[in-house]
């Protein structure tokens, strides 16, 4: 995990932390870090094949509040890849 992602998720870059996400049947949740002061943008992206022929595209999260960002997998897809993109405000 990059230092920016560790910062955005409230992890300590000096120690091994718990997993960055909670994966449940049909969805994934990332807990946002308490130290973040609106200087980080969180985006969930999906692809059918890790971006090889199906490019990564931003999707609407099912939850996006001060504490977490979550995404529920579309029921019409058997398999899908999901990633969290974190960017630092300039």
Backbone bond lengths (Angstrom), bond angles and torsions (degrees), N, CA, C in turn:
res aa  C-N    CA-C-N  psi(-1)  N-CA   C-N-CA  omega(-1)  CA-C   N-CA-C  phi
1 X - - - 1.438 - - 1.525 108.46 -
2 X 1.303 117.25 135.76 1.459 119.90 178.26 1.526 109.86 -72.64
3 X 1.318 116.50 161.59 1.465 120.43 178.26 1.527 111.39 -60.63
4 X 1.329 117.86 -36.06 1.462 120.30 178.71 1.527 110.98 -63.32
5 X 1.315 117.47 -43.75 1.466 120.66 178.97 1.528 109.78 -66.59
6 X 1.310 117.71 -41.45 1.473 120.22 176.97 1.524 110.36 -60.12
7 X 1.311 117.50 -42.99 1.459 122.18 177.80 1.525 110.43 -62.07
8 X 1.337 116.30 -47.87 1.465 121.22 -177.17 1.521 112.55 -63.40
9 X 1.329 116.80 -29.35 1.464 121.11 -179.22 1.526 112.74 -99.27
10 X 1.331 117.05 5.86 1.461 120.40 177.02 1.516 114.20 72.22
11 X 1.317 117.00 27.01 1.469 122.06 -179.97 1.530 109.95 -93.14
12 X 1.317 115.54 159.09 1.457 122.01 177.42 1.527 108.32 -96.94
13 X 1.336 119.17 116.82 1.466 120.63 -177.24 1.529 113.83 -68.85
14 X 1.324 118.22 -7.43 1.462 121.31 -178.21 1.519 113.53 -94.95
15 X 1.324 117.46 -9.79 1.468 120.38 -178.50 1.521 109.91 -134.03
16 X 1.329 115.10 161.13 1.453 120.94 175.21 1.531 108.09 -76.55
17 X 1.316 116.14 127.35 1.458 121.56 -177.03 1.522 111.30 -108.54
18 X 1.314 114.56 173.74 1.453 121.62 172.69 1.525 108.64 -64.93
19 X 1.322 117.90 164.96 1.471 120.02 179.01 1.524 111.92 -53.98
20 X 1.318 116.02 152.19 1.466 121.71 -177.35 1.516 112.64 -76.72
21 X 1.326 117.42 -15.67 1.459 119.65 -176.66 1.516 110.64 -139.45
22 X 1.322 113.96 165.20 1.451 121.84 173.91 1.520 106.48 -118.02
23 X 1.324 116.37 114.57 1.456 120.90 -177.97 1.517 108.19 -102.14
24 X 1.315 115.19 124.37 1.459 121.86 177.15 1.518 107.55 -124.47
25 X 1.314 115.92 167.66 1.461 120.10 179.24 1.528 109.83 -53.95
26 X 1.312 115.46 114.26 1.447 120.19 175.66 1.509 116.48 85.47
27 X 1.341 119.10 3.76 1.453 118.33 -179.02 1.513 114.20 -163.62
28 X 1.326 114.78 169.67 1.460 122.26 179.51 1.529 108.29 -141.55
29 X 1.330 115.65 141.66 1.460 121.41 -179.69 1.522 109.59 -130.33
30 X 1.332 115.73 134.89 1.458 122.75 174.21 1.522 107.21 -115.24
31 X 1.330 117.38 128.43 1.459 121.82 176.60 1.526 108.36 -86.02
32 X 1.321 115.77 127.89 1.458 120.60 179.69 1.524 109.96 -78.23
33 X 1.329 115.96 149.81 1.451 121.24 -178.92 1.518 112.66 -77.04
34 X 1.313 115.91 142.12 1.465 121.27 179.86 1.522 111.64 -68.77
35 X 1.332 117.41 -21.51 1.462 120.79 -176.02 1.525 112.92 -80.40
36 X 1.306 117.18 -9.84 1.458 120.68 -175.77 1.527 110.10 -77.47
37 X 1.318 116.21 129.20 1.460 122.58 -176.28 1.518 111.15 -115.92
38 X 1.310 117.66 59.51 1.463 123.20 -178.68 1.521 113.09 56.95
39 X 1.320 117.21 25.54 1.455 120.00 178.14 1.526 111.96 -105.74
40 X 1.331 116.32 6.73 1.455 121.57 -178.88 1.527 108.82 -128.67
41 X 1.345 115.45 139.42 1.450 121.39 174.87 1.526 107.95 -109.63
42 X 1.330 116.40 132.05 1.458 122.85 179.32 1.525 108.35 -107.65
43 X 1.333 116.94 131.25 1.455 122.10 176.85 1.521 108.39 -135.41
44 X 1.325 117.00 133.64 1.458 120.73 173.31 1.518 107.40 -99.54
45 X 1.335 114.78 132.65 1.462 121.62 179.86 1.517 109.38 -123.46
46 X 1.347 115.73 152.57 1.462 120.26 178.07 1.519 110.78 -134.63
47 X 1.330 114.36 157.10 1.459 122.37 176.84 1.523 107.64 -154.82
48 X 1.326 116.35 150.71 1.464 120.62 176.71 1.519 112.54 -80.19
49 X 1.358 116.91 -22.10 1.464 119.36 -173.85 1.539 113.01 -143.23
50 X 1.305 117.08 37.18 1.471 122.86 178.82 1.527 112.88 60.97
51 X 1.323 116.41 27.05 1.460 120.29 176.16 1.514 115.58 84.50
52 X 1.339 118.03 7.07 1.462 120.33 -178.63 1.531 110.35 -67.25
53 X 1.326 117.81 -59.43 1.468 121.35 176.04 1.527 111.47 -116.20
54 X 1.319 117.01 -18.96 1.466 122.74 177.38 1.522 107.23 -108.99
55 X 1.334 118.49 103.10 1.469 120.23 -175.43 1.529 112.39 -61.63
56 X 1.321 115.26 152.07 1.461 120.97 174.38 1.526 108.29 -63.74
57 X 1.327 116.03 132.25 1.458 120.87 178.84 1.517 109.80 -130.93
58 X 1.329 115.52 139.43 1.464 120.56 176.61 1.526 108.92 -67.25
59 X 1.329 115.36 140.19 1.464 121.43 178.64 1.523 108.96 -125.52
60 X 1.313 115.65 158.78 1.461 120.67 178.37 1.519 108.90 -75.45
61 X 1.336 117.67 123.89 1.460 119.47 177.81 1.522 110.43 -70.74
62 X 1.334 116.04 152.60 1.466 119.98 176.15 1.519 110.54 -77.46
63 X 1.341 117.13 -28.58 1.462 123.56 174.19 1.522 107.04 -138.03
64 X 1.325 116.82 135.59 1.458 121.37 174.14 1.525 106.96 -151.20
65 X 1.326 115.33 86.11 1.463 119.68 -179.83 1.527 109.34 -122.08
66 X 1.304 117.42 -166.88 1.466 121.45 -176.44 1.521 112.93 -65.92
67 X 1.339 117.95 -21.77 1.457 121.05 -174.21 1.522 115.12 -105.12
68 X 1.317 117.27 -27.75 1.462 118.58 -174.97 1.519 111.68 -153.34
69 X 1.344 113.25 162.38 1.455 121.59 169.86 1.523 105.98 -132.80
70 X 1.333 116.07 128.60 1.463 121.74 -175.78 1.519 110.40 -130.54
71 X 1.317 114.22 158.60 1.457 120.34 177.72 1.518 108.73 -142.92
72 X 1.321 115.96 133.52 1.458 122.18 176.39 1.515 109.07 -104.83
73 X 1.303 115.44 129.53 1.475 122.18 -177.86 1.528 110.26 -65.02
74 X 1.337 117.27 137.03 1.465 119.72 175.33 1.528 109.91 -60.67
75 X 1.299 117.04 136.10 1.461 121.15 -176.52 1.523 113.01 -70.77
76 X 1.330 117.55 -18.12 1.462 120.15 -178.65 1.534 112.94 -85.95
77 X 1.329 118.09 3.46 1.466 121.25 179.54 1.529 109.36 -115.86
78 X 1.339 115.36 133.00 1.464 120.20 179.57 1.517 111.78 -74.86
79 X 1.324 115.85 -40.66 1.466 120.83 -178.32 1.515 108.88 -141.95
80 X 1.319 114.97 145.68 1.455 120.19 -179.82 1.529 108.15 -156.33
81 X 1.313 116.49 148.41 1.450 121.91 175.35 1.522 108.30 -104.14
82 X 1.317 115.86 138.30 1.453 121.79 -177.82 1.520 108.18 -131.38
83 X 1.342 116.32 141.29 1.451 119.76 176.31 1.527 109.24 -140.86
84 X 1.320 114.63 157.53 1.453 121.86 175.57 1.517 107.93 -100.81
85 X 1.328 116.43 127.65 1.456 121.76 175.89 1.523 107.08 -108.71
86 X 1.321 116.44 127.96 1.455 122.53 -178.96 1.527 108.13 -120.27
87 X 1.332 116.07 129.26 1.448 120.45 176.87 1.519 109.51 -127.67
88 X 1.317 115.80 146.06 1.449 122.67 179.73 1.520 108.92 -94.45
89 X 1.336 116.38 132.13 1.450 120.86 179.14 1.517 109.47 -63.21
90 X 1.321 116.43 144.89 1.458 120.61 -178.76 1.507 111.33 -92.50
